[in-house]
Amino acid sequence: MTYPPAPGGWHDPSAAGPQSSPPADPTLPMAGNPIPAQPTSADPYSPADPYAGMKSGDPYAAPGYPPAGTPYAAPGYPPPGDPYAAAGYPAPAYPGYAPPSSKTNTLAIVALVLSLIGFTSCITAPIGAIMGHVARKQIRETGEQGEGMAKAAIIVGWILTALLVLLIIFYVVMIVIAVNSDSSSGY
């Protein structure tokens, strides 16, 4: 059974029998129409490859890093660093606050401890106050933490030192009064 030829002169290629002409090449222009150009990377309608930055010759390589054996990043790979950091965005800044440093000034801690021990020993309070001044100077130069501790050591140390000086003056006055009253009695 044979089918009649299709309108327009098209013949069924699967039909048995001689073919009148070879099949047309789809890449050649038809009847004077130009072939449309292939999409390029500048084409806004071309689909983007979401895995373009992760392609590597080594299937076991970490995504986003250059291929094994290269000391620097190859074209198409992001620079080494945090692969999860958002590119182009600065670190979040909090107005009025500096990021805290990871270390507290040791001298500020020692100054506060010595100033507080001054409640019982009386002699360590001025030492703690002086060390507090030194600690504040170090904190300004290095940017370490501990400004509040150094300031507290200064305040507590000098207050306890002033109380110690007043107590010593009181004892001296009492001794002088006692000596003068004892010698005036005539014994």
Secondary structure, DSSP 8 states (H G I E B T S, - for coil): ------TTS---TTSSS--SS----TTS-STT--------TT-TTS---TTGGG--SSTTS-TTS--TT-SS--TTS--SS-TTS-TT------TT-----S-B-HHHHHHHHHHHHHHHHSSHHHHHHHHHHHHHHHHHHH--B-HHHHHHHHHHHHHHHHHHHHHHHHHHHHHHHHHHHHHTT--
